[in-house]
Amino acid sequence: MTRVRFAPSPTGDLHVGGGRTALFNWLFARKTGGTFILRIEDTDGARNTEDAKRGIEKGLRWLGLDWDEGPDAGGDCGPYFQSQRKDIYDTYLAKLEAADRVYTEDNGAVRFKFSRTAITVHDLVCGDVTFAPTEEPDMTVRRPDGSYIFHFVNVVDDIEMKMTHVFRGEDHLSNTWKHIDLFNAFGATPPIYAHIPLILNSDGSKMSKRDAGSAIEHSYINEGFLPDAVFNYLVMLGWTPRADKEVLGRDELVKLFDPAEIHSSNARFDLQKCQWFNAQYLRALSPEALFAAARPFIEAKGYVIADEATATAAVYSVKEKVSLLTEIPAWVHYFFREDYPFEADVTEKLKAKPENASLLRAAAAAFTTATEWTEASVQTAIEEAAKGAGVKPGALMPLLRGALSGQLRGPGVNTIGHLVGKDSTLRRIERALGLF
């Protein structure tokens, strides 16, 4: 059975590069029926924080990357925090001491004796990579204070947790020979490596934690992305599925995933493309699902949802207009309030011609006599008012849209009128007339 892991350090938010690495490991585990493990590499006590650990777990769960072993999931190879595994590391250090592969310096640091031979790594992405005999100084594996360095604990944990494959960033490739040397010293078989390409900014520079679109929680969760959309987009950063479309569900991606097809060149991040994916996923949601996703962002603005059916229809009416959930409140706020502001272009439009006030009054009169209140009847009333005033309905529509919503964009005027109700429609027209 295949076993893969994602092993972040809890020193900051989950970065998009880390999320993509976790995603590839998860895809491979699900494709092969294997095990996906979350291991927290928290040996850096000075930089680790509990908030960062929670943030990493939150980001992974939001992306839908459930782990089979690890924190909160348990498993037979724990503990899954490196800070709790010191006894295991001590045991493995003793093995190296017995094999005469380490020595202690005068200052107390323990160093590993490199084999000084050529080492070849077969990588699923990079192919065969041969490292010449190293001239580097022997590697410290335990510091004078008794703490162990990354390379040592990484290899020990991969042995103990029975890793069969390791998908990680290409920036780790240059250190892989050190890991292979340690595996050989322990008499253990190394996992199969797949070093995936780095994620670059659109200008070709290396993406850092400070760049736009880098932090999963800040850039995606808080900004109104859907997890499935981000999942889909991140897959495309370094791998192109053999499919005739870009928008692919998780089950499809699992079925199509092939590590041999991961690109060897670095991927360029495009936030606009990610937003495009998000727009496709938003538009595919049912009215109820879209409202459920948008509701926290609407309520965060202080708007009270009194009627869920009306609110659901209101949100669904603007689904073609938005790319992010955070954009929805600005498009629908007037459905939840009657004190909405009139935008400057609305005031200018309403007051542009003296006859506009008469046109609004004609529409109000037609609405007053309407015996039923549906989108169709609202549309009929608008057409009757326009005919009576000797203008085309198109001349009346922007005036009514501005009066009913305070803005010149949005769903159809008949949709707005129907959803806010007859009484509110008449009050809103009267309020707009006060601008003249």
N, C-alpha and C positions, 0 to 999 in steps of 0.2 A: 504493500500500500504506500502510495506517495505521501510524504509529509513535508509541508512547507511552512514557513513562518514569516511574520512581520515583526521586526524587533526595534521599535522606536525608543529614543531616549526622551524622557519627559522633561525637556528643558525649554519647551515652547509649544506653540500651537501646532496642530497637524498641518503640515505643508502640503501643497498640491503634489509635489514630487513624491512625498511619502505616501500620500493617498493613492497615487498611481501605482507605486510599488506594491502596496498592500492589495490593491485591486488585481494586479497580475498574479500574485500568489494565490489569492482567493479564487480567481478564474481557473487556475491550473488545478487547484484542489477539487473544485466542483466538477471540472471536466473529467478528471481521472477517478473520481470517487474517493479522493484522499482526505487528508486532515489538514486544516488550516489552524495554525497556532499563533497566538499573540503572546509575545515575550517582551517584557519591559526591561530595557537595559538602563537601570537606574543606579549605576555604580558611581556616578559623578554627584556626590552628595552636596557639593557647593552650588550646583546649578539646577538640580532636580527640584520640581515643585509638584505638590498635589494637584494644583489647578491645571498644570500642563498634562498630567496623567489623565485627569477627568476630561480635559479637552480632546485629547487623542482618542479616548474611548468614545466620546460623544460624536466626534467626526466620523469614526469608523462605523458606528451604529447608524448614523444618519445616511451614510453611503450604502447601507445595507450589507456591510461586510461582517457578517457574524463569524465568530471564531469558535472552533470545536474544542480547543483547549486553551487555557489562559485565565487571566483574572475573571472572576465571577462564573467561569465555566468549568474550572477544575481540570482534572486529567491526571494521568499516571506519571508524568514527567516533571511535575512541579518541584519546588515553587517556581512560579513564572515571573518572579521579580529577581533580578540578578543580585540585589542587595541582600537577599535571603539565602543565597547559595554559596556562601563563603566556605563552608565545610566541604562542599563538592570540589571547589577550586583547590583547596588545600590538598585534597586526596590526589588530584591530577598533577599538582606540582610535585608531590612525592614520587609519582611515576617518572617524571622527567629527571628528578634527582637520582632515582635508582638506575636510570638509563644513562647517567652522566651527560645529560643534555642541557643542564643549567649550572650556573655558578653564582655565588654571592660576592658582590663587590664590597670594598671596605666601608662604603657609606650605607650598606644594608640592602641595596637594590638587588633583585635577582634577575639575571640575564639568561636568555635562551641562546644556545649555540646554534647558529644557522648551519645547515649542512654544506653550504658553499658549492652546491651542484646545480646544474641546469634543471629547471622545473617547467614542465609543460602542462597547461590547463586546457581541457576541452570545454569550450563555452558554447552554450546553445545559440547564442546570438553572435558572438565575436569569432567563433571557430576556434582552431587550435592557436593558443598563445603560449610562446616559449619565453621564459625569463632566464637570462644568462646567470651564471653563478654570481651571487651578490658580493659586492665589496663594502656593503653597509656594516656598521658596527653591530655586534650582537644585540638582540632586542630585549629591552626590559619587559619582564612579564609580571613582576610584583614590585611595587614601589617600597621605599624604606618604611612607610607607614603601614605596610601590610595589605594595601589595596591592590587589586589586579587591574591590568590594562585591558583595553577593549579587545585587542587581537586574541589574547589568551582566553578570556571568558567567552568570547564569541565562538571559538572553536570547541571549547569544552561543552558549552550548551548545545551546539549542533550535534555533537557526539551523543550526549546524554538524552537529548530529545529526538534522536534518531532521524535527523533531517535527511531526506533523500534528494531534495532540490533546493536551491537558494536563488531566488529572483531578487536582485538588488540593483542599485544604481551603478552606472558605468564608472563613477568616480571611485568605486571600491575595487575595480579591476586591478589597479596597480599594486594593491596590497594582498592580492589573492595568493601570491607565491608564499607569503609568510604563513598564511593559513594552511596551505598545503604542506609546508614544511612541518608545522605543528601536528597536523593530522598524521603524517608519516611517523613522526616521533612517538606518537601515542599508539601506533600500529592500527590506526583506524582508517576506514575508507572515506574519502572526502565525498560530500554531496556533489551532485551535478549543478554547475553554476550557469546562470543566465544573467549577464550584466546588461541591463536595459538602458537605452539612450537617455541622456539628460534632457530636461525640459529647459528650453531657452526662452527669453523674452522675444517679442516680435522683432526687435532690432538685432538679435543674435547674441546678446549678452546673457550670461548665466543668470537664471532666475534665483532671486534671493527671497528671504522671508519678508522683506520690506516691500517687495514689488506688488503691483496691483494684480489681484487674482491668485495670490500665493497661499493665503491662509484659508483653510476649509471653512472654519466657523465664521470668520469675519466677512470673507469675500463671497461665500455661497449660502450658508445657512441664514445669516442675518440679512443678506441682500435679496432673498426671495427666489433662489433657485430651487428646482425640484431635484431630489437626490438621483432619480433615474436619469435625468438629463445630464447631470454632472458625471455620473457613472459612465454613460454612453460617450460623452466627450473625452473623458480621460482615457478611455480605451483606445481612442483614435490617436492619442499622443504616443506614437511609437509602434503602433500595430494597425494594419488595415485589414479588416475582416474580408473574407472572400464572399461578398454579398453585393447585390445590385442596388443597395440603399445604404444610407448613413444612419438613419434612426432605427435602432435595433434594441429589442427588449433583452432583459438579463438572460432569459432562457436561451434566446438565439445566440447571444454572445458567448455563453458557456459552451454551447454546442459547436460554435465556429472556432473557438480559441485554439491556436496552435503556436506554441512558443518558437517554433522554427521560423515563423513568419514575422517575428518581432524585428523591427527595423534596426539596422546597425548605426544609422545616422541620428543625430540629435533632433528632437522635436521642437517646433516653435509654437509657443502658446499664443492663442488668439482669443481674447475675452469676448469679442463680438461674435465669433463662431460659437463659443459656448452659450452665449445668450440666444443665438439662433436655435441651437438644440433645445434650449429651455422653452422657447416660444412654441416649438413643435409639440413638446410634451404637454405644455399648458393647454393647447388647443385640442389635444386628444382626450383630456379629462372630461368626465361626466359633469353636469352642472353641480351636483352635490359634492363631488370630489374637489372641483375647483374652488367652490366656496369654502370648504373645510380647510383647504390649503391657504386661502387668502384671509380667512377670518382673523387669525392672530395679528396680521398686519393692519387690518381695518380697525380692530379694537385698540391696537397700540396708538392709534391716532385720536382715541377718545370718542369714537363714534359708537353709538348704542344701536345694537341690532334688535329691533322690536319684533320683526316678522321675518323668520328665517326663509320662508318660501319666496318672499319678495326680494330679500337680500341675495338669495341664490340666483334668482333670475337676473338681478341687476349686475352681479359679478359676471355671470355667463354672457351677458350682452356685450361686454367689452373684451372678450377673450381674444379677438382678432387684433386688438389694439395694443396689447402689452407683450412684453418679453419676460418680465420679472414680476413676482408677486408684490414686491415693494412699489411697483408702479400702479397697482390697482386702486389704492385709496384715492389717488388724485383723479382717477377717472370716474369713481362712483360715489364720492363723498356726499354729493348733493341728494342722493337717495336716502341718506340718514339724517338730514338736517334741512331746515328751511331758512337758516340764516347764512347760507353760503354766500361768499363774496362774488361780486360781478367782476370778472377779469376786465382789464382795460380795453381789450379789443371788443368785448361784448358791449360795454357802455358806448364805445365809439360807433359800433354797428347799429345799436338801437336808436341813437340820437342823430344818425347820419341824415335821415330824411324826416321832415315834419309828419308825413303820412304814416310813419311806422307805428305811432301810438294808435292810430285808427285801425291799422291792420291787427294789432294785438287785441284791441277791443272787439273787433269782428270775430276773431278766433275764440275769445272768451264767450261771446254770445252763442256761437255754434256749439261750444262745449257744454254750455248751460242747458241747451235743449236736447242734448244727447240722452236717449232713453236707456242705453246700455253703455258699458265702459270696457271695451276690448281694444286691442291694437288696431283691429280693422275699423271699429267705430270711431276711434280717435283720428285715424287717417281720413275717413270719410268726412268728419267734421272739418278738418283742415282744408280739404279740397273744396267743400261747400263755402267756407269762409273766404277762400281765395277767389272763387268764382264770383261771389257776391261783391267783392271789392274790386273786381276787374283786373286781377293779377294772377300770375301762375303760382301754383303751390310752392315752387322753388323760391319765390320771393318772400314767402312767409316762414319757411322752415328755419333759416338761421335766426330769425327774430324770436321764434318760439323756443328754439334750442337755448339761446342765450337767456331768455326769461326763465325757463324751467330748470336750468342747470348752472347758470352763471358762467358758462364757457361755450365755445363754438365747436367743440369736438365731442365725440361720444357716439353712442348708439343712435338709432333712428328716433326722431321726435315722438312718433307714435308709441315707441317702446317706452321712452321716458315717461310720457303722459300716462300711459296705462299703468306702469309700475308705481308711480307716486300717488295715483288715484285722482278722481275727479275733483274733489274738494281742494286738495293740495295744488292741483294744476291751476285752478282758478285763483287761489291765493298767491301763487307764484307770479302769475301774469299781473295781478294787481300790484304786487311788490315791484315788479319791473317797471310798471307804468309810473311809479313814483320817481323814477330817474329822469323823467321828462320835465 
